[in-house]
Amino acid sequence: MRKLLSLVVVAVLGSSLVACGSDKPDFGAGGIKVTSDFGQKPTVTHRDGDPEKSLVTQVLKEGDGPEVKKGELLTANYLGQIWRDGKVFDNSYDRGAPSSFPIGVGGVIGGWDEGLVGKKIGSRVMLSIPSDKGYKEQGNEQAGIKGDDTLIFVVDLVSAAGNDTPLDATPAPSAATKIKITGGLNAEPKATVPAGFKAPAKPGKPVVIALGKGKPIEKGSQLITRYVVFDYAGKKQASTWDGQPATQTSPAQPPAPTDQLQVGPGPNGQAGPVDGLAGMPIGSRVLVELPPSKDASGKSISAFAVIDVLNAFPAPKQQGQ
């Protein structure tokens, strides 16, 4: 009888121990656990103790899109958290819009360049990034990051585009402009301006060169674009197909699309030069006449831009919204 009771007690206690064990967090790679699905703000926890000393990458959910290529502009939602104290120092989910970064070319911290190139669009990726592939010994005082901090990122890969990404568009049979625009829809456009052509007194409506097949661009959108700016002699003035040299305030930028154009109204209701793109389908190539500006000497300059709209997302919320 005593032996039988012992067996019963062991069985009961054993089942209790198993049940208690099942309550422990199910940590993944690097001792990190991430909850919530792609597109939702994640919650990140990790095991006790020190983090891994090398870069840890885990695909939590694999997408079915193309692989991210070095040199592309990557658009992603992300959350960054410090291992040491669990502080979330930055995230795009609260801003209501993804952010865009040149990837694989030194435009972001090394752990992103190394850990995200080659991953598929639509994937959720966890990165545990040691300081030597993060903010290094200088840290980031404003974000509360010390020089030896390991950072945990959860990154949702939304889209990526390069200078060779083809537009899904149909060339317009006869564009409503005397300026001739040539070039493939995956290449830098060229412009030929007729002799004697005068710049308009004020910008007109955008001219469709090729009509995209995507969703209509909404007001208040942040655009992912490529563009070339020409003067009315047909001379190129600026292009996202050309790299930008370093300045006193920013490092050199490789050739890549940009996320710097926004369809208004702006945060304070102000109008912008590309507001006329609202309602046009994503994937379009358009000619946009720009408002006159002045150069360093005070001389008035008139120009137009040929813009490829690669994608559009809601503009980030402003602080206080």
C-alpha positions as CSV (number, residue, x, y, z in Angstrom):
1,M,0.0,0.0,0.0
2,R,2.8,2.4,1.0
3,K,4.5,1.7,-2.3
4,L,1.3,2.3,-4.2
5,L,0.8,5.7,-2.4
6,S,4.4,6.7,-3.3
7,L,3.8,6.0,-6.9
8,V,0.6,8.0,-6.8
9,V,2.4,11.0,-5.1
10,V,5.2,10.8,-7.7
11,A,2.7,10.8,-10.5
12,V,0.8,13.8,-9.1
13,L,3.9,15.8,-8.3
14,G,5.4,14.9,-11.7
15,S,2.4,16.2,-13.5
16,S,2.5,19.4,-11.4
17,L,6.2,19.9,-12.3
18,V,5.4,19.4,-16.0
19,A,2.6,21.9,-15.7
20,C,4.8,24.4,-14.0
21,G,7.5,23.9,-16.5
22,S,5.1,24.7,-19.4
23,D,4.6,28.2,-17.9
24,K,8.2,29.2,-18.6
25,P,8.7,31.5,-21.6
26,D,9.5,29.7,-24.8
27,F,12.6,31.7,-25.8
28,G,13.9,31.5,-29.3
29,A,17.2,32.3,-30.9
30,G,19.5,34.3,-28.6
31,G,17.2,33.7,-25.7
32,I,14.6,36.1,-27.0
33,K,10.8,35.8,-27.3
34,V,8.7,37.9,-29.5
35,T,4.9,38.1,-29.4
36,S,2.3,39.5,-31.9
37,D,2.0,39.0,-35.7
38,F,3.6,40.8,-38.7
39,G,2.5,44.4,-38.9
40,Q,1.5,44.6,-35.2
41,K,3.7,46.2,-32.5
42,P,5.7,43.4,-30.9
43,T,6.4,42.7,-27.3
44,V,9.9,41.5,-26.6
45,T,11.2,39.5,-23.6
46,H,14.5,37.7,-23.1
47,R,16.1,35.2,-20.8
48,D,18.1,36.3,-17.7
49,G,21.8,36.8,-18.0
50,D,24.1,38.3,-20.6
51,P,23.2,38.4,-24.3
52,E,25.0,36.6,-27.1
53,K,28.3,38.3,-28.0
54,S,27.8,37.8,-31.8
55,L,25.0,38.9,-34.2
56,V,21.9,36.7,-33.9
57,T,19.3,36.6,-36.6
58,Q,16.0,34.7,-36.6
59,V,13.2,34.8,-39.2
60,L,10.1,34.7,-37.1
61,K,7.8,34.6,-40.1
62,E,9.0,34.2,-43.7
63,G,7.4,36.3,-46.4
64,D,6.8,35.3,-50.0
65,G,8.2,38.5,-51.6
66,P,11.6,39.0,-53.3
67,E,14.8,39.0,-51.4
68,V,16.2,42.3,-50.2
69,K,19.2,43.4,-52.2
70,K,22.2,45.4,-51.2
71,G,21.8,49.0,-52.2
72,E,18.0,49.0,-52.2
73,L,15.8,51.4,-50.2
74,L,14.2,49.1,-47.6
75,T,10.9,50.1,-46.1
76,A,10.1,48.5,-42.8
77,N,8.3,48.7,-39.5
78,Y,10.5,48.1,-36.5
79,L,10.9,48.1,-32.7
80,G,14.3,48.6,-31.0
81,Q,14.9,47.5,-27.4
82,I,17.9,47.6,-25.1
83,W,18.8,44.2,-23.6
84,R,20.3,45.7,-20.4
85,D,17.1,47.4,-19.1
86,G,14.4,46.4,-21.6
87,K,13.8,50.0,-22.7
88,V,12.1,50.4,-26.1
89,F,14.1,53.3,-27.5
90,D,12.5,53.6,-30.9
91,N,9.6,52.1,-32.9
92,S,7.7,52.9,-36.1
93,Y,4.4,51.3,-35.0
94,D,3.5,54.2,-32.7
95,R,4.1,56.7,-35.6
96,G,1.6,54.8,-37.7
97,A,3.9,54.5,-40.7
98,P,7.0,52.5,-41.8
99,S,10.4,54.0,-42.2
100,S,12.8,53.7,-45.1
101,F,16.6,53.1,-45.1
102,P,19.3,52.3,-47.7
103,I,20.3,48.8,-46.8
104,G,23.7,47.0,-47.1
105,V,25.7,50.2,-47.9
106,G,26.5,51.6,-44.5
107,G,23.4,53.9,-44.2
108,V,22.3,52.0,-41.0
109,I,24.0,50.2,-38.2
110,G,26.0,47.2,-39.2
111,G,23.7,44.6,-37.7
112,W,20.9,45.7,-40.0
113,D,23.1,45.7,-43.1
114,E,24.4,42.2,-42.3
115,G,21.1,40.7,-40.9
116,L,18.5,42.0,-43.4
117,V,20.1,41.7,-46.9
118,G,18.8,38.5,-48.4
119,K,15.7,38.2,-46.3
120,K,12.3,38.1,-48.2
121,I,9.8,41.0,-48.2
122,G,6.9,40.1,-46.0
123,S,9.2,38.6,-43.4
124,R,9.4,39.4,-39.7
125,V,13.0,39.2,-38.5
126,M,14.5,39.4,-35.0
127,L,18.0,40.8,-34.6
128,S,20.1,40.6,-31.5
129,I,22.9,43.1,-32.3
130,P,26.1,43.4,-30.1
131,S,27.6,46.9,-29.7
132,D,30.3,46.3,-32.3
133,K,27.6,46.0,-35.0
134,G,25.4,48.6,-33.4
135,Y,26.3,52.1,-32.1
136,K,29.8,50.9,-31.1
137,E,31.7,52.4,-28.2
138,Q,30.1,55.9,-28.6
139,G,26.6,54.5,-28.0
140,N,23.6,56.8,-28.5
141,E,23.1,59.0,-25.4
142,Q,19.8,60.5,-26.6
143,A,18.3,57.0,-27.0
144,G,19.8,55.8,-23.7
145,I,22.2,53.4,-25.4
146,K,25.5,52.8,-23.8
147,G,28.7,51.9,-25.7
148,D,28.5,48.2,-24.7
149,D,24.8,47.7,-25.1
150,T,23.3,44.8,-27.1
151,L,20.2,45.9,-29.0
152,I,17.2,43.7,-29.9
153,F,15.2,44.7,-33.0
154,V,12.1,43.2,-34.5
155,V,11.8,44.2,-38.1
156,D,8.8,43.8,-40.5
157,L,10.0,44.0,-44.1
158,V,7.3,45.9,-46.0
159,S,8.9,46.6,-49.4
160,A,12.2,47.3,-51.1
161,A,13.1,49.2,-54.3
162,G,16.2,50.0,-56.3
163,N,17.2,52.1,-59.2
164,D,16.6,49.1,-61.4
165,T,13.2,48.2,-60.1
166,P,10.9,48.1,-63.1
167,L,7.7,50.2,-63.0
168,D,4.5,48.2,-63.6
169,A,3.1,50.8,-66.0
170,T,1.8,51.4,-69.5
171,P,3.5,54.2,-71.5
172,A,1.1,57.0,-72.3
173,P,0.4,57.0,-76.1
174,S,0.8,60.8,-76.3
175,A,2.0,62.7,-73.3
176,A,0.5,66.2,-72.9
177,T,3.9,68.0,-73.2
178,K,6.3,69.1,-75.9
179,I,9.2,67.9,-73.7
180,K,10.3,64.4,-74.9
181,I,10.9,61.9,-72.2
182,T,12.8,58.7,-73.1
183,G,14.3,55.7,-71.3
184,G,13.2,52.4,-70.0
185,L,10.9,52.1,-67.0
186,N,13.7,50.5,-65.0
187,A,16.3,53.1,-66.0
188,E,17.1,56.8,-65.5
189,P,14.8,58.9,-67.9
190,K,16.2,61.4,-70.4
191,A,14.6,64.6,-71.4
192,T,14.8,66.5,-74.7
193,V,13.5,70.1,-74.5
194,P,12.6,71.8,-77.8
195,A,14.7,74.8,-78.8
196,G,13.1,78.1,-77.6
197,F,10.9,76.3,-75.1
198,K,10.0,78.7,-72.2
199,A,9.4,77.7,-68.6
200,P,5.8,78.1,-67.5
201,A,5.0,81.1,-65.3
202,K,3.6,78.7,-62.7
203,P,3.5,75.0,-62.4
204,G,0.8,73.2,-64.3
205,K,-0.8,69.8,-63.6
206,P,1.5,66.7,-63.6
207,V,1.9,65.0,-67.0
208,V,1.7,61.2,-67.1
209,I,4.5,59.6,-69.1
210,A,3.6,56.1,-68.1
211,L,0.5,55.1,-66.1
212,G,1.0,52.7,-63.2
213,K,-1.3,49.9,-62.3
214,G,-1.2,50.3,-58.5
215,K,-3.6,51.8,-56.0
216,P,-4.3,55.6,-56.2
217,I,-2.0,57.8,-54.2
218,E,-3.8,59.2,-51.2
219,K,-3.3,62.7,-49.8
220,G,-0.9,62.8,-46.9
221,S,1.2,60.0,-48.4
222,Q,4.9,59.5,-48.0
223,L,6.2,58.5,-51.4
224,I,9.0,56.1,-52.4
225,T,10.4,57.5,-55.6
226,R,13.2,57.9,-58.1
227,Y,13.5,61.2,-59.9
228,V,15.6,63.3,-62.2
229,V,15.4,67.1,-62.1
230,F,16.1,69.0,-65.4
231,D,16.3,72.7,-66.2
232,Y,14.5,74.0,-69.3
233,A,17.6,73.6,-71.4
234,G,17.3,69.8,-70.8
235,K,20.4,69.7,-68.5
236,K,20.2,67.3,-65.6
237,Q,20.4,69.1,-62.2
238,A,19.9,66.3,-59.8
239,S,19.1,62.6,-59.8
240,T,18.5,59.7,-57.4
241,W,20.5,57.6,-59.9
242,D,23.6,59.6,-58.9
243,G,25.2,59.2,-55.5
244,Q,25.4,62.3,-53.2
245,P,28.7,63.5,-51.8
246,A,29.2,63.8,-48.1
247,T,28.4,67.2,-46.4
248,Q,29.2,68.6,-43.0
249,T,25.9,67.3,-41.7
250,S,25.4,64.0,-43.5
251,P,27.5,61.1,-44.9
252,A,27.8,60.4,-48.6
253,Q,24.7,58.7,-50.0
254,P,24.8,55.9,-52.6
255,P,22.5,56.0,-55.7
256,A,19.1,54.8,-54.5
257,P,15.4,55.7,-54.4
258,T,14.3,58.2,-51.8
259,D,11.4,58.6,-49.3
260,Q,11.8,62.4,-49.1
261,L,8.7,63.4,-51.2
262,Q,5.3,63.8,-49.6
263,V,1.9,64.5,-51.0
264,G,0.2,67.2,-49.0
265,P,-1.3,68.8,-47.2
266,G,1.7,68.9,-44.9
267,P,1.6,68.9,-41.1
268,N,0.5,72.5,-40.9
269,G,-1.7,72.4,-44.0
270,Q,1.0,73.7,-46.4
271,A,1.0,72.8,-50.0
272,G,3.9,71.0,-51.8
273,P,5.3,70.6,-55.3
274,V,4.0,67.0,-55.7
275,D,0.5,67.5,-54.3
276,G,-0.9,67.0,-57.8
277,L,0.1,63.3,-57.7
278,A,-2.8,62.6,-55.4
279,G,-5.2,60.2,-57.1
280,M,-2.6,58.9,-59.6
281,P,-1.8,55.2,-59.5
282,I,1.3,53.9,-57.8
283,G,3.8,52.7,-60.4
284,S,3.5,55.8,-62.6
285,R,6.2,57.9,-64.3
286,V,5.2,61.6,-64.3
287,L,6.6,64.9,-65.3
288,V,6.1,67.6,-62.6
289,E,6.8,71.3,-63.1
290,L,8.5,72.7,-60.1
291,P,8.0,76.1,-58.5
292,P,10.8,78.6,-59.4
293,S,13.6,78.7,-56.9
294,K,16.9,80.7,-56.4
295,D,20.4,79.4,-56.5
296,A,23.2,80.5,-54.1
297,S,23.8,83.7,-56.1
298,G,20.1,84.7,-56.0
299,K,19.4,83.8,-59.6
300,S,15.9,82.5,-60.3
301,I,15.9,78.8,-61.6
302,S,13.0,77.0,-63.2
303,A,13.0,73.3,-63.5
304,F,10.9,70.2,-63.9
305,A,11.2,66.6,-62.5
306,V,10.5,63.2,-64.0
307,I,9.4,61.1,-61.1
308,D,8.9,57.3,-60.8
309,V,6.4,56.5,-58.0
310,L,7.5,53.2,-56.6
311,N,5.3,53.0,-53.6
312,A,3.3,55.1,-51.1
313,F,2.6,54.9,-47.4
314,P,0.9,57.0,-44.8
315,A,3.1,59.9,-43.7
316,P,4.3,59.4,-40.1
317,K,2.3,61.0,-37.3
318,Q,3.7,64.2,-36.0
319,Q,4.4,64.4,-32.2
320,G,1.3,65.2,-30.3
321,Q,-1.0,63.6,-32.9
